[in-house]
Amino acid sequence: MTGSILVQIVWAGAAIAVAIAIQFTGLVLIARLLRRWQAFGQSTRHHWRVVALGVVTYLLFMLHLTQIVAYALVYYATGAIPTLRSALYFSAATFTTIGGTQVRTEEPWQLFAALQGLSGIVLVGASVSFLVAIVHRMHFWADD
Protein backbone atom coordinates (compact mmCIF):
# COMPACT_ATOMS: atom_id res chain seq x y z
CA MET A 1 0.00 0.00 0.00
CA THR A 2 2.69 2.49 0.99
CA GLY A 3 4.65 1.56 -2.12
CA SER A 4 1.76 2.42 -4.42
CA ILE A 5 1.29 5.78 -2.71
CA LEU A 6 4.97 6.58 -3.14
CA VAL A 7 4.80 5.58 -6.80
CA GLN A 8 1.82 7.91 -7.30
CA ILE A 9 3.63 10.77 -5.57
CA VAL A 10 6.72 10.26 -7.74
CA TRP A 11 4.61 10.14 -10.92
CA ALA A 12 2.60 13.15 -9.74
CA GLY A 13 5.76 15.10 -8.97
CA ALA A 14 7.14 14.39 -12.43
CA ALA A 15 3.84 15.15 -14.18
CA ILE A 16 3.35 18.38 -12.23
CA ALA A 17 6.92 19.45 -13.07
CA VAL A 18 6.21 18.84 -16.77
CA ALA A 19 2.89 20.73 -16.55
CA ILE A 20 4.59 23.69 -14.84
CA ALA A 21 7.38 23.69 -17.44
CA ILE A 22 4.77 23.73 -20.22
CA GLN A 23 2.88 26.53 -18.48
CA PHE A 24 5.75 28.89 -17.86
CA THR A 25 7.50 28.22 -21.15
CA GLY A 26 4.22 29.02 -22.88
CA LEU A 27 3.68 32.18 -20.84
CA VAL A 28 7.19 33.42 -21.68
CA LEU A 29 6.64 32.74 -25.39
CA ILE A 30 3.25 34.47 -25.36
CA ALA A 31 4.75 37.51 -23.60
CA ARG A 32 7.55 37.66 -26.19
CA LEU A 33 5.00 37.45 -29.01
CA LEU A 34 3.03 40.34 -27.52
CA ARG A 35 6.19 42.44 -27.17
CA ARG A 36 7.03 41.85 -30.83
CA TRP A 37 3.51 42.84 -31.88
CA GLN A 38 3.78 46.01 -29.82
CA ALA A 39 7.04 46.83 -31.59
CA PHE A 40 5.03 47.24 -34.78
CA GLY A 41 3.24 50.17 -33.16
CA GLN A 42 -0.18 48.55 -33.17
CA SER A 43 -0.70 48.54 -29.42
CA THR A 44 -2.92 51.62 -29.38
CA ARG A 45 -5.48 50.41 -31.89
CA HIS A 46 -8.50 48.79 -30.34
CA HIS A 47 -8.93 46.17 -33.09
CA TRP A 48 -5.33 45.04 -32.55
CA ARG A 49 -6.02 44.62 -28.85
CA VAL A 50 -9.09 42.49 -29.57
CA VAL A 51 -7.14 40.24 -31.94
CA ALA A 52 -4.19 40.01 -29.56
CA LEU A 53 -6.46 39.11 -26.65
CA GLY A 54 -8.13 36.42 -28.74
CA VAL A 55 -4.77 34.96 -29.77
CA VAL A 56 -3.52 34.99 -26.17
CA THR A 57 -6.69 33.25 -24.97
CA TYR A 58 -6.35 30.60 -27.69
CA LEU A 59 -2.68 30.00 -26.86
CA LEU A 60 -3.50 29.64 -23.15
CA PHE A 61 -6.15 27.09 -24.07
CA MET A 62 -3.57 25.19 -26.12
CA LEU A 63 -1.16 25.20 -23.17
CA HIS A 64 -3.79 23.57 -21.00
CA LEU A 65 -4.65 21.07 -23.71
CA THR A 66 -0.96 20.11 -23.87
CA GLN A 67 -0.90 19.64 -20.09
CA ILE A 68 -4.03 17.48 -20.26
CA VAL A 69 -2.40 15.30 -22.92
CA ALA A 70 0.74 14.94 -20.79
CA TYR A 71 -1.29 13.69 -17.84
CA ALA A 72 -3.33 11.39 -20.09
CA LEU A 73 -0.13 9.80 -21.36
CA VAL A 74 0.82 8.94 -17.77
CA TYR A 75 -2.58 7.32 -17.16
CA TYR A 76 -2.28 5.33 -20.37
CA ALA A 77 1.41 4.40 -20.04
CA THR A 78 0.99 3.12 -16.48
CA GLY A 79 -2.17 1.17 -17.28
CA ALA A 80 -4.21 3.27 -14.85
CA ILE A 81 -6.69 3.76 -17.72
CA PRO A 82 -6.71 1.15 -20.49
CA THR A 83 -7.37 3.27 -23.60
CA LEU A 84 -5.81 6.51 -24.73
CA ARG A 85 -9.20 7.96 -25.60
CA SER A 86 -10.53 7.29 -22.10
CA ALA A 87 -7.30 8.59 -20.58
CA LEU A 88 -7.67 11.86 -22.51
CA TYR A 89 -11.28 12.26 -21.45
CA PHE A 90 -10.54 11.45 -17.81
CA SER A 91 -7.51 13.76 -17.80
CA ALA A 92 -9.54 16.68 -19.20
CA ALA A 93 -12.34 16.15 -16.68
CA THR A 94 -9.84 15.89 -13.83
CA PHE A 95 -7.61 18.81 -14.87
CA THR A 96 -10.60 21.12 -15.19
CA THR A 97 -12.04 19.71 -11.94
CA ILE A 98 -15.30 18.83 -13.66
CA GLY A 99 -15.05 15.25 -12.43
CA GLY A 100 -18.01 12.91 -12.36
CA THR A 101 -17.03 10.99 -15.48
CA GLN A 102 -17.89 7.38 -16.17
CA VAL A 103 -14.17 6.70 -16.64
CA ARG A 104 -12.30 5.79 -13.48
CA THR A 105 -8.66 5.13 -12.73
CA GLU A 106 -7.47 1.93 -11.20
CA GLU A 107 -7.70 2.31 -7.42
CA PRO A 108 -3.97 2.79 -6.80
CA TRP A 109 -3.99 5.87 -9.09
CA GLN A 110 -6.71 7.87 -7.35
CA LEU A 111 -4.22 10.01 -5.43
CA PHE A 112 -2.47 10.86 -8.69
CA ALA A 113 -5.79 11.96 -10.17
CA ALA A 114 -6.53 14.17 -7.17
CA LEU A 115 -3.11 15.80 -7.48
CA GLN A 116 -3.77 16.40 -11.18
CA GLY A 117 -6.97 18.22 -10.25
CA LEU A 118 -5.04 20.40 -7.80
CA SER A 119 -2.45 21.24 -10.44
CA GLY A 120 -5.24 22.12 -12.89
CA ILE A 121 -6.71 24.61 -10.42
CA VAL A 122 -3.33 26.26 -9.87
CA LEU A 123 -2.29 26.33 -13.54
CA VAL A 124 -5.62 27.60 -14.84
CA GLY A 125 -5.49 30.24 -12.09
CA ALA A 126 -2.04 31.27 -13.31
CA SER A 127 -3.40 31.59 -16.85
CA VAL A 128 -6.30 33.73 -15.70
CA SER A 129 -3.90 35.96 -13.76
CA PHE A 130 -1.69 36.26 -16.84
CA LEU A 131 -4.68 37.14 -19.01
CA VAL A 132 -5.87 39.78 -16.55
CA ALA A 133 -2.36 41.29 -16.46
CA ILE A 134 -2.30 41.41 -20.27
CA VAL A 135 -5.70 43.10 -20.40
CA HIS A 136 -4.54 45.62 -17.81
CA ARG A 137 -1.26 46.33 -19.61
CA MET A 138 -2.98 46.75 -22.95
CA HIS A 139 -5.38 49.27 -21.43
CA PHE A 140 -7.99 47.14 -23.14
CA TRP A 141 -10.96 49.01 -21.76
CA ALA A 142 -9.48 52.46 -22.44
CA ASP A 143 -11.05 54.55 -25.17
CA ASP A 144 -8.90 55.27 -28.22
C-alpha positions, 0 to 999 in steps of 0.5 A, a space after each residue: 500500500 505504501 509503495 503504491 502511494 509513493 509511486 503515485 507521488 513520484 509520478 505526480 511530482 514528475 507530471 506536475 513538473 512537466 505541466 509547470 514547465 509547459 505553463 511557464 515556457 508558454 507564458 514566456 513565449 506568449 509575452 515575447 510574441 506580444 512584445 514583438 507585436 507592440 514593436 510594430 506600433 499597433 498597441 494603441 489600436 482597439 482592433 489590434 487589442 481584440 485580436 491580440 487578446 483572442 490569440 492569447 486566450 487561444 494559446 492559453 487554451 492550447 497550453 492547457 490542452 498540452 498539459 491534459 495530454 501529458 497527464 493522459 499519457 501517464 494514465 495510459 502508459 501506467 495502465 491506470 486507464 486502459 485506452 488513450 481515448 478514455 485517458 484523454 477524457 478522464 484527464 480533461 475532466 480531472 484537470 478542469 475539476 469537472 469530475 463525475 465521469 464514467 471513466 475511473 482510474 485503477 484504485 492505486 492511481 486515485 491520489 495521482 488523479 486528485 493531485 492532477 486536479 489540484 495542479 489544474 486549479 493552480 495552472 488555470 489560475 495562473 493563466 487567468 492571472 496572466 490574461 488579466 495582467 495582459 488586459 490591464 497592460 494593454 489598457 484594453 478598456 481604455 477609449 482610443 
